[in-house]
């Protein structure tokens, strides 16, 4: 069951984004120099940049600072963190706090409805190259029949589709069960899976599943056929795409018959945030006073997200695969404190910026109400103040006649 503590921040994020748009608060936020100055302070401290965004090398986009919207909290992360990547509650907390494509309104982060892995899956689907193996029709029937559904004409097999065969489908069922067993080994979490309830120990379950996998799950046949098929692949584009697609699938955990969630790590993990030595002392000057505080960077690691393949051109989206004839990951416009590029995945969070020990020393005026560090009810606690985000440049799009990726 999802706890209320996980739901509330998600609702706050959605409601806040709506209010920013409806009430026009984003424009007023952009006019507030305190917020922009603070974002620039963070950019100087963390990125060595005099501006909020720093352009990277050619074709690599930008890296910059986006402030967390008022009311954002890291409580869902600390409460849901189990140490096991792919845990459902932890994945929900990630989605609530940072794991969605990000836009910006007056320096505040506003997240898209879709999750980051859904956006990445869409990019993979639009980047699938056309059939790269003209020779695969020449492979032995003993190879093709194990992997793909046959095409029958007048009772004879005339070819094969790219849909999995009934043998491959059964193989995948055993693979999913075995994967879930291994992922749940810690603290005997595998016992919660109804498919494994008849086993009294982990070793018994492992031995039995592997034995049945070979016996009736076509393990040897599928893996041998897969090796033969992949070794015949002469299409470089297909191999590059398949590598990125397999990386994505290998780092997702099944949570049901038809649902999988991605493995995402926080480094260091929430349990050690209070004790790590990576906290930095920082100072932000404001009219009439000065903020002193500590800040730390929390890296977000996504092993399923092959950004290098996208930026290198190994993945090239096809315009013909979208309903309106276009598919734009990012329009490539230069990001700023006030706006981001538009697209399916224009920007995403690379790091969380957390702060603690916030103290204001004044020389005359009172503490400025509009400063991001003034909004925390518990300044000594660990608070989420912003994000280090990666902004993507415009990507090349395949518009050629063979860009459909279809048979």
N, C-alpha and C positions, 0 to 999 in steps of 0.2 A: 504494500500500500504506500502511496506517495504521502509523505508527511506535509503538514500545512506549511512548515518552514521552507519547503522547496517550492511550494506553489506561490507563496506571497511575493517573493522577489520577481518571479516571472510576470505576475500581474502588474506589479509596480512598473516594470520595464515597459510593458505594452501600454499601460495607461499614460506613463510619462511621455512616450513617443507620440501618442495621440494628442496629448495636451500641447506639446511643443509645436505640432503642426497646426492644430485648430486655433490655438490662442496666439500663435505667432511669437512664442517666447524665444524661439531660436534667434530671431532678429535682434531682440533686446539683449540676449546673451552675447551676441557678437559685438554689441555696442559697449559691453562692460569691459574696460581695459584690464581690470584685475584678473579676470579669468585668462585672457590671452597672455598677459605678462607671466602668470604662473605656469602656463603651458610652455612658454618660451624658457622659463627657468628650468623646467624639467628636461626640455630638449637639450639645453646646454649641459646640464649635469649628466644626463644619461646617453645622449647621442653625439655630444660635441658639436651641436648645430646651433647657430644663432637664430634660426627660424624654427617654427613648429615642425616642419617637414624637411628632411634632407634627401636630396636626389642621390640615388646610388649609381653604379656604373651603367653604361649604355644597355638598355633592354632589361634592366633589373627593377625598375620602378622607384618607389620612395619608401622611406621609413620615417615615422613621425609619432607625435604624441596626441592622443585624444583623451579628454577628461571624462571620467565616469559621470553619468547623469546623477543628479541629486536623488538620494534614496537607494542607490546601488549598494549592494552589500555582498561581502564574501561569506556570510554565514551559511548559505547553501553548500558552498564548497567544503567548509570545515565540518559541517554536520554530516554530509553525505559521503565524505571520503572514506573509502574502505581499504585503499592500497591495492585494489585489484582493478586494473584497466579493463573496461568493458562492463563494469558493474552498472546496472540500470539506474539506480538512484544517483550515482556519481555522474553518469552521462547526462541525466536530466539537469543536475546542478550546473554542469559545464555549459549546457545549452542556455540555461537561464542567465549565467553571468557573462559568458564571452564567446561561446562556440557557434556563432552565426556571422554571416557577412555583415560588416559594419559600415554604417553611414555616419555622417556627423551633422549636427545642427548647432551652429554657434559654438563649436568647440566641444559639445557634449556628444557622447556616443549614442547612437540609436541603431538597434540591431534589426536585421531583416527577419521575416517570419520563418523562412526555411533555415534548417541547420546547415553548418558548413559541409558536412559529409554529403548531404543531399545536393548541394550546389556542385561539389566536386564530382559526384556521380553523374550529374548532368553534363559536366564538361567532358568526362570520359566517354559518355554515350555519343556526344556530338563530335568527338575526335576519333571515333572508330574508323580506321582506314578501310578502303574497299578490299574485297577478298584478295589477299596477297599471295595465295598459293595455287596458281593455276595447275601445278603438278599434283595437288592433293587428290585430284580425281584419278590419278594414276597409282595412288597408293593401294596396297593390297586391300581387298574387301575385308580381310580379317582385322585390319587396323581401323578402317572407317566405321564398320558396323558397331564396334564397341563404343565409339564416341558420339556418333551423330544419328539422328533419325533418318531413316531411308526414304527416298522418293519412289513410289511405285507407279508404274504405268503398265496396264494390261497384265498385272500380276507379277511383273519383273522389276527388280531394283535398277533404276536408271541413274541414280545419283544420291547425294546426301545433302540434307539441309544443315544449317548451323545450330539447329535445336539439339539439345542433348538426347542421346538415346535412352531407352528404358534401363539399360545397364548403367549408364552414367548417372541417371537419376537415383538409382538404388545405391550406387557408390557414394553419392553425395549425402544420402541419409546417414550412412554409417560414419562418414567423415564428420558431419555435424555433431553426431552423438559423441564421437571420440574427442572432438575438440572441446565440447562442453565438459566432458569428464576431466580433461587435463586442466582446463581453466578453473574448475571448481575443486581442485585437489586441496588447496589451502583451506583449513578449517572445515574440511568435509562438506563444502558447499555443493559438491556434485550430488549429494544425497537428495537435494531438493528437486532435482530433475526427475519427472515421472518416468522417463525412459530408463532410469537407472535404479529405480526403487527396489528391484528384486536382488540386488547385489549386496552382500554383507560387508565387503571391504573394497578398497580402491583397487588393490591388485587383482582381486577376482573379477571386478568389472573390466579392468584393462585387458586381462588375458582373454576373457570371454568375447569382448567386442572385437578384438583383433582376430581371434579365431573365426568368428562368424563373418567378419569382413572378408576374409580370404575365401571362406566356404561359400557364402551366398551373396556377398556384396561386390564380387568381381574386382577385388582389389588388385590382384596381380595383372589381370587382363587390361583393366582401365589404365593403370600406370604404365604398363608396357606400350600400349597403343598411344598414350599421350606423349611418351618419349619419342616414338617413331614419328608422330605427327609434327611435333615441335622441331625435331631435327631436320625435317624436310622444308621448314619454313625459310624461304629465300627472300621474303619481303622484309626489308629493314624497317619500314614504317610500321608494319604489323608487329614485329618483334618489340619495338620500342613501346608501342601502345600496350601490348600484352604484358610487358614488364610492369608498367604503371598500373594496369588493371589488376594484375595478380597481387601487387603490393597492397592495393586498396582492399581486396577481398581477404588477404591473409591477416589483416589487422582489424577485422570486425568480428564481434562476438555475437553468436545467435542468442536471442532472448525469446524466441518462439519459433513456430514452424516457418514463418515468413518474414521475420524481422531480425535485423542485426544492428548493433550499435558499434561505433568506432572506438578503438583504443586511443585514449588521449592522456598524456602524463603531465603533471605539474612538477617542475623541478626548481627548488626543493618542494617536497610534498607539504600539504598544510600542517601536518602534525609537527613539523620541525621549524615552522616559521618563527616561532618565538625565540628559538635557541640558536639559529644559524648565525654565522659571523659575517654575513654579507650585508648587514644593515649599514647604510651610509648616513652620516650626519649632513644635513642640508640647511640652507638658510634662504628665505625669500623675503626681500624687502618690499614694504608697502608704504604708502603715505602715512606718516605718523607712527610707524612702528616696524616690527620685524617678526617673522615667523621662524622659529627653530623647530626642526622635526627630524625624524629618521625615516629613511625610505629604503625599500628593497625591491628588486626585480624578480618576478617569478616567471620562469620560462615555460611556455606551452609547447610540448613536444607531441607531434602528430606523425607517427611512422607511416600512416596510410596515405599521407598527403605528399605526392611527388611533385613539389613545386619546381624543382630543377628541370624536369622533363617539359613542363609547360613553358618555362621561360627560355629554354634552349630551342624550342620549336619542335621537339620530338612529338608533342601533342599539338595538333592543329585542328581546331574546331571546323566543322563543315557547315556552311550557311544553309545548304540544301536540306539539312536535317531538322531545321526549325520550321514551325508552322508559318511564320511570316517571311521566311527567306533570309533571316538574319539571326545571328547568335553572337552576342558581344559579351565577353567576359568583363572587360573594362573599356570605357571609352577613351582612357588614357589622358584625360584632362588633369592638369596639375592640381594636386590637393592643397588645401589651405585650412586655416583654423575654422573657416565658415562652411566649407563644402568638400565633398569627395567626388571622384568619378562615379558614373552610373554604370550598371552592368549586372551580370549574374553573380560575379564575385569580384567587386572592385577593390575590396580591402578586407583584411582579417586581423585578428589579435595575435600577436607573437608573444607578448609578455604582459603580465599584470603588474601594475605599480601599486604597492601597498605602503602605507605610512603608519607611524605610531609616535607617541611622545611629542605631540604637537603643543608648542608653547608660544604664546604671543607676548612680546615685550613692547610696550608703547612708550613713545617719547612725548606724546601730547594727546593725539586724537585717540578715540576708542577703537576697538577692534573692528575692521571693516566687515560689514555683513555680507558683501558680495563675493568675498574670497572663498575659493573651494575648501580651504583648510578651516574655515570658520563654521562649517555646517555639521561637523561631527559632534554628536551628543557626548561621546566618550573619547576624547582626544588621546588618551593613553592606550586605548585598545588598538588592535590592528584593523585598519580601515582601507577600503579600496578607493583610490583617488583617481586612477586613470589607467591607460593602456599604451603600450608600444605597439603600433599597428604597421603592417606592411601593406602598401598600396601598389596594385599591379598596373603595369603599363598596358597600352593597347596591344592586343595579340593579333597575329596574322590569322586570316580566315581562309579556309580552302573553299573556293567557289567554282572549282573545275567540274567538268561533266561527270567525272568518276568519283565525286566526293561524297556519295551517299552512304558508302559503307555497306550496301546491301548486295545480296546475290542477284 
